[in-house]
């Protein structure tokens, strides 16, 4: 999922250099959204992994 973030960031940088401001802004926003979704999914999986790893006595 983070590869998508990098892809959109590269698209935004290239679009910004070439002068396509609207496309660059949209790509940055998409990259931010995907990044935060990836962070949330990572945190959820970490919490679930810790909860399953504990033995209840």
Residue pairs with C-beta under 8 A, 6 or more apart in sequence:
1 34
1 37
1 38
1 41
2 35
2 38
4 31
4 34
5 31
5 34
5 35
5 38
8 27
8 28
8 30
8 31
8 34
9 27
9 28
9 31
11 23
11 27
12 23
12 24
12 25
12 27
12 28
12 31
13 24
15 21
15 23
15 24
15 27
16 24
